Amino acid sequence: MDKLINIGFGNIVNTAKIIAIVSPDSAPVKRMVQRAKEAGTAIDATQGRKTKAVLVMESSQIVLSALLPETIAGRAAGEMHGGSDMDPE
């Protein structure tokens, strides 16, 4: 069974489909996000807040999250070791 993690505000992704979790601050990542938005392959899970992490998915889609990359990575690692990812925001 695939593992799901909360990436903030009740939004959940499949950990098996994540290729990378990156910070949105660099110019190449900003260009990638802009191209994905233009192509309709960006999923905005920020609930209107500042994007702090960009998840690159296997399907060439990207997911924007308001949680820090370290937080998401910790949840993914905790899930792999049987931890809970349902901590309150």
C-alpha positions in Angstrom: 0.0 0.0 0.0 1.2 3.5 -0.9 2.0 5.9 2.0 0.3 9.2 2.1 1.6 12.3 4.0 0.0 15.6 4.9 1.7 18.5 3.1 -0.4 21.1 5.0 -3.9 22.3 5.3 -5.4 18.8 4.8 -3.7 18.3 1.5 -2.1 14.8 1.1 0.3 13.3 -1.4 1.6 9.8 -2.2 5.2 9.5 -1.0 5.9 6.8 -3.6 5.3 9.4 -6.4 7.6 12.1 -5.0 10.9 12.6 -6.9 12.2 15.7 -5.1 11.3 18.2 -2.5 13.0 21.5 -3.2 13.0 25.1 -2.0 11.3 27.6 -4.4 13.9 30.3 -3.9 16.3 29.5 -6.8 15.8 30.9 -10.3 15.7 27.4 -12.0 12.9 26.3 -9.6 11.0 29.5 -10.1 11.2 28.9 -13.9 10.0 25.3 -13.4 7.1 26.5 -11.3 6.1 29.2 -13.9 6.3 26.7 -16.8 4.2 24.2 -14.8 1.6 26.8 -14.1 1.5 27.8 -17.8 1.2 24.1 -18.8 -1.5 23.4 -16.2 0.7 20.8 -14.4 1.1 22.8 -11.1 -1.0 21.8 -8.1 -1.2 24.7 -5.6 -1.7 23.3 -2.1 -0.7 26.5 -0.3 -4.2 27.7 0.5 -3.1 31.2 -0.5 0.0 31.3 1.7 3.7 31.7 0.6 5.1 28.7 -1.2 7.9 27.2 0.9 8.4 23.9 -0.8 8.0 22.5 -4.3 7.3 18.7 -4.7 8.4 17.3 -8.0 6.2 14.3 -8.8 6.8 11.3 -11.1 4.0 12.4 -13.4 5.9 15.6 -14.3 3.5 17.5 -12.1 4.6 19.8 -9.3 2.9 20.4 -6.0 3.3 23.7 -4.2 3.2 23.6 -0.4 3.3 26.2 2.4 5.3 23.8 4.6 9.1 23.9 4.7 10.9 21.1 2.7 12.4 19.8 5.9 9.0 19.4 7.5 7.7 17.5 4.5 10.8 15.3 4.3 10.5 14.6 8.0 6.9 13.5 7.6 7.9 11.3 4.7 10.8 9.8 6.6 8.6 9.3 9.7 5.9 7.6 7.6 8.5 5.2 6.2 9.4 4.3 9.7 5.8 3.9 10.8 5.4 7.3 12.4 2.3 9.5 12.3 2.0 12.4 9.9 -1.3 13.7 11.3 0.2 16.2 13.7 -1.8 19.4 13.9 -0.6 22.3 11.8 
